[in-house]
């Protein structure tokens, strides 16, 4: 029931981080994948890595906040693949601005990509899945644990909470077309998005996470494979919270470790270095990005 070989997929934000991990798990299971993103250089690399798995994979440049570009992207993919079975909407951005002082430009940037972009892509993907024969497919939106617990970045929290509830609304509407719509909400991941975070931040995340480590992008492989395959045929409108247990409580009681966590700090360091090196991002010893 987990066999997805021969399926056709889109992964937005597929050039790096979570999206690239989604491309990897799909392509390694025999799925032809369109890698969608804004940065051609790293998008082409992700597509080439997928082709090494023996599947058809190619890069499509697209700003998901632009409706015309989204429509053209879908046409390009369907012209090549003939249909669309799996869509992972992972494109997203974050900024360092906070709450009540957040500039409107940051609000507009985050919501236009993280929320409006997810909606535009899901809308176009669903229309294609309704038109094809046999009708149906799997849409997987990437939310965030920030949809459940507040952060200082108000725009990011609001946008990701919107993604989770958008998922439920679309699932209700599209079930009659045999289209499952679900979301995955990761917590903090060891990816370029936290390259600016200080060492103390990563230490605090480990301290308040029951499983004791910061997630790797590949920790999303299992949830993606489940939601993309026949194993989840009767699951729709659901959000999988992938946060190592961090949002289980207010954590007034201290957490105690009985055995070392599955991922060591050295493993986290190696993961972060590999991610940044793959993207050509210069950084200091604390992983603070020196350039974008």
PyMOL commands that set and color helices and strands:
alter all, ss='L'
color gray80, all
select helices_A, chain A and resi 17-27+40-51+67-81+99-101+104-131+145-147+154-177+192-194+199-208+217-228+230-232+265-279
alter helices_A, ss='H'
color red, helices_A
select strands_A, chain A and resi 8-12+32-37+57-61+86-89+137-142+179-186+239-242
alter strands_A, ss='S'
color yellow, strands_A
deselect
rebuild
show_as cartoon
